[in-house]
């Protein structure tokens, strides 16, 4: 174990190859934490869609009482709504895939994670970052991955399948984050 006078005694160290697939898993965890589970978002989408179609059906049934609204207008509104919804879904898909980090960039590639008493140090071929344990907002164990959130939308994923001594890491991480 090495000692760095600014950040204390080295508690745990490991190397990990992070991939674009790991980044996608991390983004799903960020989305779940900040926006809600996909099933909730999907339920809201379908509820919204059913509500709009319900409004259109009601307007169609009572169109005789509403003299200024005729059937083609109702259908155009329906198509406009579906078009806007499709556009939003298309843009969301482009944004989700457009932000995948490049290979051997900052996030994707081989990293060395150094867990010191007072800080988390992450080194790669082209960067070195140090985060005080006070900056760590949250840790999460979900679907075979261990997540460290440094902020609401930034952090790292540790795929358990790629790691040795995961129990020791979880124990050290839990102890260090409680400081």
N, C-alpha and C positions, 0 to 999 in steps of 0.2 A: 504494500500500500504506500502510495506516495503522498506527500504533504505539500500543499500549495498554501503559503502563508495568508493569502487573501480569501481563499475559499475553503480552506480546511483540509481534512483528511479524505482521501479517496475511499468511498464506500463500496462502489460497484462499477464495473466497466464491462462493456461488450461491444462487438461490431455487428452491424446489421445492414443488409442490402435492402433499401427501400425502392419499390417499383411504382410504376404508374397505377397499377392495380391497387396497391396499398393506399395511394393517394385518394383513389375513388372511394375506398372503404372509409377513409378518414372523413371525406366530404359527406358521406352518408351519415356518419356519427355527428358531425357538426350540424347538419340539417335536422337530424332527430332531436338534438339537444336544444337548438335555437328556434326551430319552427314547429316541430312535432313529428310524430311518426308518419310514414307514408300512407298508412291506412286512414289516418285522420284527414290528411290532405285529400285523399281520394274520395272519402265520404263527403267532404265539403264540396268538391267538384261535382259529384253526382247529385247532391242535394240542390246545388245551384242550377244545374242543368234541368232537373225535374221541376224546380220552381219556375223557371222561365217558360218551359213548355206548358206547365199548368196555367200560367198567366195567359199564354197564347190561346189555349183551349177555352178558358173562361171568356176571353174577349171574342173568340169566334162564336161561342154559344149565345152570347148576349149582344151580338153585333147589331141586331135589329133595334135595340134600345140606344145604341151608340151610333147615331146616324153618320157622324163624321169619319168613322173608322171603317174601312172596307177590307175585305178578305186579302187582296194582294198586299196591302200595307202590313197586315199581320204576318204574312209569309216573308216579306222582305225583312221585317224586324227579326224574325226567327233566323233567317239566313245570315243576317248581319251579326247576330249574337254568336252563332256557330262559327262564323268566319273569324271574329275577334278571338274567340276561345282557341281556335286552331292556330292562329298566329301566335298567341301567348305560349302555347305548348311548343310550337316550333322554335321560337326564340329561346325558351328555357332549355330545350335540348341542345341548341347550338352553344349557348353559354356554358352549360355543364361540360360539354366535351371540349370547348374552346380553351378552357382554363387548365387543362391537364398540363402539369409541368413537363419540361423537356428532360430527356435522359441526360444524366450527369450534370444537371443544373443544381439549384440550391436544395431542393427537396428530394429528388430522385437520385439514387446512387448509393455508394457505400458510405456509411457513417459510423463513427465511433462515439458512443454515448458514455460519458464519464459522470458518475453520480458522486459529487463531493458533499461534505457536510453542509455547506452554505450555498451551493449552486449546482445547476445541471449544465455541463459543458458538452456541446455537440460539435464534432469535427468531421469534415469531409475533405475531399481533394481540393476544393476551391473555397472553403469557408470554415470559420470557427465562430461559434456563438456561445455565449454564456448567459444563463438565466438564473436569477436569484430564486430560491424556493418560494419567496413571497409573490413572485409573478405567476406561479402555477395556479391557475384558477380551479382546475378540476382534474380528476383522474377517473377513468371509467373502464370497466371490464365488460366487454360486450362481444358476442359472437366469435369467440376465439381470438380476440384482439384486446390489447391493452392500450388505452388512449391517454395521452397527456395533453391537456388543453392549456396552452400558455396564455391564450386570450379567448374571446368568444369564438373567433373564426380561425385561429392558428394553433398548431400543435403538432404532435407526432403520433404515429400509430406503431405499435410493436406487435406484429403478427406472432402469436405464441408458437405457431408451428415452426417458425424459423429460429426460435430461441432455445438456448439451453439454460438451465437454472432459473426458470421463470418464477418459481416459488420464492427464491431468494431475492429476485428483483422486486416482486410484489411486496414483500416484507420491507425491504429497504425503502421503496418508493412511498409506501404508506407512512412509515416513520418520518422520512424526510419532508414530506408534504404537510405534515401536521405541525411543523415548526412555525 
